[in-house]
Every structure is written in C-alpha cells, then in structure tokens.
C-alpha cells in the first residue's frame, strides 16, 4: 500500500529552493481528493512524518503544511519537529479566541507560523505579532493589490511570500515590491511523490482510543497494546525519533518511549493515527509470526543471562520481520529509529548476545537442530526450553490476534516456559 503527496517548491529572491509545500493526495491523479480537510491533514502527518524514513517528500528542506481550524485548536502541529516544518494557517480558519490561543501557544513553543492565502481581513490583525510569514495569493488578490500591501507593511517583522505566481512579469513585480519568497507555476508545478505506507491495524487503534479516553491513562496497558502491534510500535519509535527534542539516549523499549512522550503527546499521537483511519494490507500470519518471535525471545531471555535485557529481546523479535511487513530493507527501516547499538547489530548482523538469540529463533524455525544446540550453549539455555517457549509463544500470539474489540483488556501474558 502506498501513500501519495505532492510537493511544490518555495523559492527565495535568488530563485533558490528554500522549502516545499506538501499537498495531500490519495492517488496518482495529482489532484486534491474529495476528503474532509482535517482528515487529509492527519493522513498527511501519519503517512509522511511517521512512516518509513528517507521519505523524499520530507527530506532536506523545511516543509510547509496546511492546517485547518480543528487541527490547530487540537494542537496537532506539536506532533511535528519544529525545526523542519512551517505551519500554514488555512484561510478557511475562523479567527476566534480558540484559534488565537492555539496560535499563541504554538508560537511560544518555537514553531514558525504562516497565514495562508491572507486576504487582508482586519480580524487577523491581532494574530500578526505571533506570525512569521504571510502568503499573498496573486490570483485572488491580484498582483497590484498584493504588492501594495507588502510595500505598506515592510516595517513589520514579517516575511512575505507571493503564491500562485504565473508569469515572469509577476515575479519581477513581487521582487521589486519586497516579497521574500515565491511559489507558483512560473517556477514549478506540484510534483507527485509516492511512498510506501506504514499503518497500524484498526483493531489496535480502537483499543488505544479506549485507553486514552479514560480519565487516568494506564501507561502499562498502553505499552502492552502498542507492543502487540508491529506497525504501530514502529510508528511510535519513529515519532520519538522525529519529535521536537531528540532523545539523548537511544530508546530501547516502548515504556521508555511512552514516558519520554508523556500523556498529552501520547493522546495526540493516537488520535492522529486514528483519524487517518489506517489499515494494513498484510497477511494476518505475518503479524502472528512477528508476535511469536517477540514473545519467544522475551521468554528465552528471561531464562538466560539476558534476563536484564528481556525488553530488548522482545523488541528484536518483533522487528526482525519489519522488512517483510513494510516492503523495505531492514537497514533502511532501522536507519530512522534511535535504537541501542546492540539492538541494531542483532537485527542487521546477528551479532552480540541478542543477535545470538535471533540466530537461535532462525535455526529453530528452519529445523537446524545442530545450530540450535550451538546457540543454546552460547546463551546457556536448556534446549528443552526452546520448544516449550515456541509453543507457548504461538498460543499467546494467536490469542492476541483473536481477541475481540470489545474485550476489556489484552490477553494475559503467557506462562513461563518452565511452569
């Protein structure tokens, strides 16, 4: 399954690219689809900022993103790294008290804010101290009126962008009037970009929404739900990696990621993903195998010298099939996650004790009993525990996937293999 986005470059006075405006698309027609604006924004965030890394649409330059009224008052821009985005306040937004408070809060958090298709309405004047950039539409206002506004307000601490510049004459007039940035068909039409999409299962999204709607969020339950869904857990760690303040230490477990984000950002993260209404087009068996490997690694680690690393063992088991799930190379996928070095080396090269654990799982699935014995000796694990762990992990994964949406919680953890 693919996600689509069109991007149109933003140029400075020297006609050098300084950023791109991202425009939501849901197919290859390169036209805005019939879709509610807030849902379009949420899907754009999920598919282009929380998906597989090296997305060419968001790499390099700053990106301008349109936010409708509801998305702004919900403070959805806080999900994005402030040094990489510019928040465009759509002209359809109502300049009321709710919006004013949201813009002030985003401004104080350090986000760059632009007023899109600004129409000179006096109701917006009180917003200007909290705005960095004003976009003036040459087709709506006309070049003469737009240029006159810029000349009149050159003393303000504002930057001006001329959009929908169609001809060389319009560009020269805008440059002479004092515009700082330019956008339009004279320079470049929007370029459609296609990227593989990573989406969480709807079932897990429903469970998470049930949890975040409680008065007090149970982080342990949220952690368990996220740990049971491969794409969602990937999105969570990907989001932590692209958050406004990067982590100093690599994130090695979902508990760390949840604590790092805090209750409010977890709520925003889940609501954005849910609004996007995503679904994964992959066989259920592939998810079951990912869960099985994760649980089996965790149980075997608990009965070896790797007991202090059982959370990391669960992580490597779950992520060991990410390349099949996301239709991408494991090296590229892991390149955007702030994983501990031993986790990365285990997944990519089967190195270290955690790598030996994955090698044990690989050998067992391939019925390579000699290699199973070698790995068990290296990890000081009884060979009889391997088969027992496999059976119990298989039951646990099937139980999880078969649990109905209306269930009060998630399946109980499997019993230890020697019980």
C-alpha positions in Angstrom: 0.0 0.0 0.0 1.3 3.4 -0.9 0.9 7.0 0.3 0.9 9.9 -2.0 1.9 13.5 -1.5 2.5 16.4 -3.9 5.1 19.0 -3.1 5.7 22.4 -4.6 8.9 24.2 -4.1 9.3 27.6 -2.4 12.0 29.9 -3.8 13.9 32.9 -2.4 14.7 36.1 -4.3 17.7 34.3 -6.0 15.3 31.6 -7.2 16.9 29.0 -5.0 14.7 26.4 -3.3 14.3 27.0 0.5 11.4 24.6 1.2 8.4 22.7 -0.1 4.7 22.9 0.5 3.2 19.4 1.0 -0.2 18.9 -0.7 -2.3 15.8 0.3 -3.1 13.3 -2.4 -4.7 9.8 -2.2 -3.8 8.6 -5.7 -1.7 9.2 -8.8 -4.0 11.9 -10.3 -2.1 14.7 -8.6 -5.3 16.5 -7.6 -6.7 17.2 -4.2 -9.3 14.4 -3.5 -12.8 14.9 -2.1 -11.9 14.4 1.6 -12.5 16.4 4.8 -9.7 18.8 5.5 -8.8 17.6 9.0 -8.7 14.0 7.9 -6.4 15.0 5.0 -4.0 16.7 7.3 -3.9 13.8 9.7 -3.2 11.4 6.9 -0.5 13.6 5.6 1.2 13.7 9.0 0.9 9.9 9.5 2.0 8.9 6.0 4.8 11.4 5.6 6.2 12.0 9.1 5.5 8.7 10.9 6.2 6.3 8.1 9.4 4.7 6.8 12.4 7.0 6.8 14.1 8.6 3.8 10.8 9.8 2.5 12.0 12.2 -0.3 9.0 14.4 0.3 10.2 15.5 3.7 13.9 15.1 3.4 16.2 18.1 3.4 14.4 21.5 3.2 11.6 22.7 5.5 8.1 21.7 4.6 5.0 23.9 4.7 1.9 22.0 5.9 -1.7 23.3 5.7 -3.6 23.0 9.0 -7.4 23.6 9.1 -9.1 25.0 12.1 -9.8 21.9 14.1 -6.3 20.5 13.7 -4.9 23.8 15.0 -7.1 24.0 18.1 -6.2 20.4 18.9 -2.6 21.4 18.6 -1.7 18.7 16.2 1.4 20.6 14.9 3.0 19.7 18.2 3.4 16.2 16.8 6.0 17.5 14.3 9.6 18.6 14.7 9.5 22.4 14.9 12.8 22.9 13.1 11.5 21.0 10.0 8.1 22.4 9.4 6.2 25.7 8.8 2.6 25.7 10.0 0.2 27.2 7.4 -3.0 28.5 8.9 -5.6 28.0 6.2 -7.7 30.9 5.0 -10.8 28.9 6.0 -9.9 29.1 9.7 -12.2 31.2 11.9 -10.1 33.9 13.7 -11.8 33.3 17.1 -10.5 33.1 20.6 -9.8 29.3 20.4 -7.6 29.8 17.3 -5.9 32.8 18.8 -4.9 30.9 21.9 -3.7 27.9 19.8 -1.5 30.2 17.6 0.0 31.9 20.6 0.8 28.6 22.2 2.5 27.2 19.0 4.4 30.4 18.6 5.7 30.2 22.2 6.7 26.6 21.6 9.0 27.8 18.8 7.0 26.9 15.7 7.2 29.0 12.5 3.7 30.1 11.6 2.4 31.4 8.2 -1.0 32.8 7.3 -2.1 31.1 4.0 -4.0 33.0 1.3 -4.1 36.1 3.6 -7.0 38.3 2.4 -6.2 41.5 4.5 -9.2 41.0 6.8 -8.8 43.2 9.9 -9.9 40.3 12.2 -6.5 38.8 11.6 -4.5 41.8 12.7 -4.2 40.7 16.4 -2.6 37.4 15.1 0.3 39.2 13.3 2.6 39.5 16.4 2.6 35.7 16.5 3.1 35.1 12.8 6.4 34.9 10.9 5.2 34.7 7.3 2.2 36.0 5.3 1.3 34.3 2.0 -0.5 36.5 -0.5 -2.3 34.9 -3.4 -1.7 36.7 -6.7 -4.7 35.1 -8.4 -7.2 36.0 -5.6 -5.9 39.5 -4.6 -4.3 40.5 -7.9 -0.6 41.4 -8.2 -1.1 45.1 -7.8 -3.1 44.8 -4.5 -0.7 42.2 -3.1 2.4 44.3 -3.9 0.8 47.4 -2.4 0.2 45.6 0.9 3.8 44.4 1.1 5.1 48.0 0.4 2.9 49.4 3.1 4.0 46.8 5.8 7.7 46.5 5.1 8.5 47.9 8.5 6.9 44.9 10.3 9.0 42.0 11.4 7.3 39.8 8.8 8.3 37.8 5.7 6.1 37.8 2.7 5.5 35.0 0.2 3.9 35.5 -3.2 2.0 32.5 -4.2 0.4 31.5 -7.5 3.0 33.5 -9.4 2.2 32.5 -13.0 4.5 34.8 -15.1 7.9 36.3 -15.2 6.3 39.8 -15.0 4.5 38.8 -11.8 7.7 37.5 -10.3 9.6 40.7 -11.1 6.8 42.9 -9.7 6.7 40.9 -6.5 10.5 41.0 -6.1 10.5 44.8 -6.7 7.7 45.2 -4.1 9.8 43.5 -1.4 8.4 39.9 -1.3 11.0 37.5 0.2 9.7 34.2 -1.1 7.8 32.9 -4.2 5.7 30.0 -5.3 3.7 29.2 -8.4 3.5 27.6 -11.8 6.0 30.1 -13.2 8.7 28.2 -11.2 7.3 24.7 -10.8 4.1 22.7 -10.7 3.5 20.4 -7.8 5.5 17.1 -8.1 3.6 13.9 -7.1 5.6 11.6 -4.8 4.8 8.0 -4.0 6.0 6.4 -0.8 5.3 3.0 0.9 2.9 3.5 3.7 3.1 2.1 7.3 -0.2 1.8 9.1 -1.4 0.4 12.4 -4.3 -2.2 12.5 -7.7 -0.7 13.1 -8.3 -3.1 16.0 -5.3 -1.9 17.9 -6.3 1.7 17.2 -9.7 1.1 18.8 -8.1 -0.4 21.9 -5.7 2.5 22.2 -8.5 5.0 21.9 -10.4 3.2 24.6 -7.4 3.6 26.9 -6.6 7.3 26.2 -10.2 8.3 26.7 -10.0 7.2 30.4 -9.5 9.9 33.0 -6.2 8.4 34.0 -4.2 6.8 31.3 -2.8 3.4 32.3 0.7 3.5 30.7 1.2 -0.2 31.4 -1.9 -1.1 29.4 -1.0 1.3 26.6 2.5 -0.2 26.5 1.1 -3.7 26.2 -1.3 -2.7 23.4 1.5 -0.9 21.4 3.9 -3.8 22.0 1.3 -6.1 20.3 1.2 -4.2 17.0 4.2 -4.1 14.8 3.4 -1.1 12.6 2.1 1.0 15.5 5.2 0.3 17.6 7.3 1.3 14.7 5.4 4.5 14.2 5.8 5.3 17.9 9.5 4.9 17.9 9.7 6.7 14.6 7.7 9.6 16.1 10.0 9.8 19.1 12.9 10.0 16.7 11.4 13.0 14.9 10.0 14.8 17.9 10.9 18.4 18.6 13.5 17.4 21.2 15.6 14.4 20.2 16.5 11.9 22.8 20.0 11.9 24.2 20.0 8.1 25.0 18.6 5.6 22.4 15.1 4.4 23.1 15.2 0.6 23.7 11.7 -0.2 24.9 8.2 1.1 24.5 8.0 2.1 28.1 10.8 4.5 27.6 9.1 5.9 24.5 5.8 6.4 26.4 7.5 8.0 29.4 9.5 10.2 27.1 6.4 11.5 25.3 4.1 11.9 28.3 0.4 11.6 28.5 -0.6 14.5 26.3 1.5 13.7 23.3 0.6 10.1 23.5 -3.1 11.2 23.2 -2.3 13.4 20.2 -0.2 10.6 18.6 -3.0 8.1 18.9 -5.8 10.5 17.8 -3.8 11.5 14.7 -3.3 7.9 13.7 -6.9 7.0 14.4 -8.2 10.0 12.4 -6.1 8.8 9.5 -8.2 5.5 9.7 -5.3 3.4 8.5 -5.3 -0.3 7.8 -2.5 -2.7 6.9 -2.7 -4.8 3.7 -0.7 -7.8 5.0 -1.5 -11.4 5.9 -2.5 -12.0 9.5 0.0 -14.8 9.7 2.9 -12.4 9.2 1.8 -10.4 12.3 1.3 -13.6 14.2 4.9 -14.7 13.4 6.2 -11.3 14.5 4.4 -11.5 17.8 5.5 -15.2 18.2 9.2 -14.3 17.7 9.0 -11.3 20.0 7.4 -13.3 22.8 9.7 -16.3 22.3 12.8 -14.0 22.5 11.4 -12.4 25.7 10.8 -15.8 27.4 14.1 -17.3 26.5 15.9 -14.2 27.6 14.2 -14.4 31.0 15.8 -17.8 31.5 19.3 -16.9 30.4 21.9 -14.4 31.3 20.0 -12.0 29.2 17.2 -11.6 31.8 18.1 -7.9 32.3 17.6 -7.3 28.5 14.3 -9.1 28.1 12.6 -5.9 26.9 15.2 -5.5 24.2 14.8 -9.2 23.4 11.1 -8.7 22.8 11.9 -5.7 20.5 14.4 -7.6 18.3 11.9 -10.4 17.9 9.1 -8.1 16.8 11.2 -6.0 14.5 13.0 -9.0 12.9 10.3 -9.2 10.2 9.9 -5.5 9.6 11.4 -5.8 6.1 8.6 -8.2 5.0 5.9 -6.1 6.8 7.0 -2.8 5.3 8.3 -3.9 1.9 11.6 -2.2 2.6 15.1 -3.2 3.5 15.8 -3.7 7.2 18.8 -1.4 7.0 16.8 1.5 5.7 14.0 1.0 8.2 16.3 0.8 11.2 18.2 3.8 10.0 15.5 6.1 11.2 15.0 4.5 14.6 17.0 5.6 17.7 17.7 2.0 18.7 20.5 0.9 21.0 23.6 -0.3 19.2 23.2 -3.9 20.4 19.7 -4.0 19.1 20.7 -2.7 15.7 23.6 -5.1 15.4 21.5 -8.0 16.5 18.8 -7.3 13.8 21.2 -6.5 11.0 24.1 -8.8 11.6 23.0 -11.3 14.3 25.9 -10.0 16.4 26.2 -10.0 20.2 24.0 -11.9 22.7 20.8 -10.5 21.3 22.0 -11.5 17.8 22.6 -15.0 19.1 19.1 -15.1 20.4 17.7 -14.2 16.9 20.0 -16.8 15.4 18.5 -19.3 17.8 15.0 -18.4 16.6 16.0 -18.6 13.0 17.6 -22.0 13.4 14.6 -23.4 15.3 12.2 -22.2 12.5 14.4 -23.8 9.9 14.8 -27.1 11.9 18.5 -26.7 12.0 19.0 -28.6 15.2 22.8 -28.5 15.2 22.7 -24.7 15.1 20.0 -24.7 17.8 22.4 -26.6 20.1 25.3 -24.2 19.3 23.1 -21.1 20.1 21.8 -22.7 23.3 25.3 -23.5 24.6 26.4 -19.9 23.8 23.4 -18.5 25.7 23.4 -21.1 28.5 19.8 -22.0 27.7 18.4 -25.5 28.1 17.4 -26.9 24.7 14.2 -28.3 26.2 13.0 -24.7 26.9 13.2 -23.7 23.2 10.4 -26.0 22.0 8.3 -25.2 25.1 8.8 -21.4 24.6 7.8 -21.7 20.9 4.6 -23.5 21.7 3.6 -21.0 24.4 4.6 -18.0 22.3 2.5 -19.3 19.5 -0.6 -19.7 21.7 0.0 -16.2 23.1 0.2 -14.6 19.6 -2.9 -16.3 18.3 -4.8 -15.4 21.5 -3.8 -11.8 21.0 -4.9 -11.6 17.3 -8.2 -13.4 18.0 -9.2 -11.2 20.9 -12.5 -9.2 20.1 -12.5 -5.4 20.1 -15.0 -5.3 22.9 -12.6 -7.1 25.3 -11.8 -5.2 28.5 -8.1 -5.7 28.1 -5.5 -7.6 26.3 -4.6 -11.3 26.6 -2.8 -12.3 29.8 0.9 -12.9 29.4 1.9 -16.5 28.7 3.2 -18.6 31.5 6.9 -19.0 31.9 8.2 -22.0 29.8 9.2 -24.0 32.9 5.9 -23.6 34.7 
